[in-house]
Amino acid sequence: MRITVRVKPNAKKDEIKKIDTDYYEVRVTAIPEKGKANKKVVQVLSKHFKIPKSKIRLIRGETSREKVFELLDD
C-alpha cells in the first residue's frame, strides 16, 4: 500500500492526522536535517499502522515535505 505524507518538522509533539484515504499529515519534533525527520516519520507511521519500521520504505520525496511511503505486507 502506498500513502502520501505531508511532513511538518519542528512540531511541539509527534502526531499523525488522516486527511484522505491515502493522504496523511505527520508532525514530528525532529529537525529536517540529515534525515532525522524522515526517520522520525517512519517511527510515527510504524506506531500508527502497528507494523515494523523495516516494512516502511520511502519511495519519493526524501528532501521534500510531500513524501510517498510504501507500507509492505507480509
C-alpha positions, 0 to 999 in steps of 0.5 A: 500500500502506498500513502502520501505524507505531508511532513511538518518538522519542528512540531511541539509533539509527534502526531499523525492526522488522516486527511484522505484515504491515502493522504496523511499529515505527520508532525514530528519534533525532529529537525529536517536535517540529515534525515532525522525527520524522515526517520522520525516519520517512519517511527510515527507511521510504524506506531500508527499502522502497528507494523515494523519500521523495516516494512516502511520504505520511502519511495519519493520525496526524501528532501521534500515535505510531500513524501510517498511511503510504501507500507509492505505486507507480509 
